[in-house]
């Protein structure tokens, strides 16, 4: 069986921002925001309305419904928005805490990105998304809480005339639904900003390692290899003078020969 590059590549942890778990959580958060928006629209359409009538010399009001439907929809939207918000931010905090140092936002003084506005832009985007998310979340939850408190005040004996009726103004639940959508949208923007910053930091770490390797390579140039002369195979070594045999002169043949 052939081994591919994907098999050798390290798998992402479930706590990594770019893992499948993070993607599923973002999808869950967005769907929760859409569901909260739909529930707020249902609560707006079924909210209790008061009608005033003159009974003798008194003015009395009667509710048009018990308020159970808007109360139930508002309660589910309130809890759903809170759960999605907490789950998303807790996951992001865990992912950032388990990341290596400087894995989220690289330093602006780093030599690799010195002079570029990328780091500063990411920091400003993250700050904007963070504060905007919590502001929209707080406003949406407060509006839902107001609607729940009003609708829960006439669950029993709602069809009986009473001297005063507290009703929700038109558009309160709709505004809560809009803030719910804004909350999940800004939260997703914060997640993608953090993911982009983490990828930028990893690229910066790779470039930094390459720069360090190149600096070490060029700081100490390699020395020339030592020259060594060896005899070729089947080659007789050169004899020294002291190892040469004595020469003999023959008078008969007038020749010189070695002993």
N, C-alpha and C positions, 0 to 999 in steps of 0.2 A: 504494500500500500504506500503510495507516494505521500510525502510530507510536504505540505504547502507552507507558505509564509504565514498564513492565518493561523495555522496550528502552532507555530513557534511564537507568535505574538502573545504577550501577556493579556489575559482576560481582565476586563474592568470589574472592579469590586462593586457590590450592590450599593455602597455608600458613595460611589463616585458620582459627580454631577452629571456626567455624560452617560451613565449606565442606563439599562432598561428600566430599572426601578425609578430613577428620576424622571424618565419620560412618561412612565405610567402615572406617576404622582401628578405631573403637570396636566396630563389629560384628565385625570380625576378631578383636579382643582377647577379646570375650565368647565367641565360638565356640571360640577356642583354649583358654580356660579350661574350657569344657564338655568339649572333647575330652580335655584333660588329666585331668579328673575321671573320665571314662569309662575312660581307660587305667589310671588308678590303681586303679579297681575291678577291672579285668581282672587287673592285677598282684596285687592282694590275693587274688583267687580262685584264682590259679595259683601262688601263692608256694610256695617249697620248704619241706617239712616233714621233720623228722628223726624217725626211729623207732629206739628203742634195743632191742638184742638182746643176749642173753648167749651168748657164744661161748667155751665152756670155762670158764675162770676169769676171763674178761675181759668187760667191757661195751663193746660197739661199736654204732655208729649207722650208719644208712643213710639217704641222702636219698631222698625220694619223687619227685624229678624233677631234671632238669638245671638248671633255673632260667633257661632261655633265653627263655621267654615273658615272665615278669615282668621280666627284665632288659631285653628289647626295649621292652616297654610303659613301664617306668620311664624308660628313656633318652629315648624320644620325648616323654614328658610333661615331663621335665627340660628338654630343649632347647626344646620348644614354649612352655613357660611363660616361659623366659628371653627368647626371641625376642619374644613378644608384649609382655612388660614393657618391653624395651628400645625397641621400635618405638614404643610408645605414648608413653613419656616423652621420647624424642628428638623426636618430632613436636611434642609440647607445648612443649618448650624452643625449637624453631625458630619455632613460631607466636608464642610470647611475645617472642622476640628480635626478630622482624620487625614486631611491633606498634608503634604510636606510643607515645611516653612516657605512662606512667600509663594504659595501655590495659587492663591486667589488673585492678589493684585501685586504685580512686580513693582519694584522701587523705581521711582522716576529718575533717581540718580544713577541707575544702572548704566554701564558703559555701552551696552548693546542698544538701548533705546533712549540714550541721552539726546535731548534736543527734539524728540518727537512728542506730539500731543496726545498719543494714543492712551497712555496710562492715565493722564489727567482727565481725558474725556470719559474713560470707563469709570473712574472714581466718581465723577459728577453724575453720570447716568445711574450708577448704583445708589448713590445718596438720594437722588430724585425719586427713583422707583421705591426705595425703602420707605421714605417718609410719606410719599403719596399713597402707598398701599395701606399703611396703618391709619392714615387720616380717613380715607374712604371707608375702610373697615369700621372704624369707630362711628362715623356718621351713619352708615347703614344700620349698624346694630342698635344705635340709639333710636333711630326712626322705627325700627321693628319693635323695640321694647315699648315705645310709646303706644304703638298700635295694639300690642298685646295687652297692655294694662287697660286700655280703653275698652277693648272688645271683651275682656274677661269680667267687666263690671256689671253686665246685665245678662248673664247666662240663665239665671233663674227669674221667673216672672217678668220676662221681657215684654209681654204683650199687655201688661197692665199700665194704665195711665199713671204718670208721676209728674211732680212739679218741675223737675229738671232732668234733662237727658244730655249726657256727654257723648258726642259723636266725633268721629275722625274727619278731618277736612279732606276734601278730594285731592288726590295726588300724593298722599303720604306713603302709602305702600308702593306706589309706582316709583317714587323717588328712592325708596329703600332698594327696590330691584335694580335701578340704574347704578346705585353705589355698589351693589353686589357685583355687577358685571365689571365695573371699574376696578374693584378690589382684585378679582381674579386676573384681570388683564394686566394690571400693574405688577401683580405678583409673578406672572409669567415673564414679564419684561425683566424683572429683577433676576429671575432664574437664568434667563438667556444671557444677561449681562455678566453674571458670575461665571457662567460656562465659557463665555468668550474670553474673560480675563484669565481663567485657568488654562485654556489652550494657549493663549498668548504667553503665559508664564512658562509653560512647557517648551514652547518654541524658543523662548529666550534662554532657557536652561540648556537646550541643545546647542544653540549658537555659542553660548558661553563655554561649553565644554570643547567645542571645536576650536575656539580661539585659544584656549589654554593649551590644547594639544599642539597647535601650530606654534605657539610661543615657545614651548619647551623644545620643539623640534629645531627651531631656528636659533635658539639661544646658545646651544652647544653643538657646533657643526661636527659631523662625524670625522674621525681620524682616518688617515690613509691606511689601507691594509698593509701589513708587513710583507715584503718580497722574500720569498723562499725559493731557492733553486734546488731542485731534486734531480737525481739521475733518472733518465728514462729507463724503461724496462729493457733488460738484456744489454745494458750499456756498461762497459768496464770502467771502473773508477780510474781517475788519473793517478798514476803512481808518483810518489815523491822521489826526490833524488837519492835519498838514503835507502830506498827500497829497490833501486835499479841493480840488476846483476852486473858483475865485473865483465869488462871487455877483454878478449883474448886475441892477439895478433899471431897469425900463422905465416911463418917465413916461406913454407913450402908453396902455399897457394896465394900468398900476399893478400890475405883477406882478414877482416876483423869480424869476430863473432862473439855472441854472448855466451857466458858459461851456462 
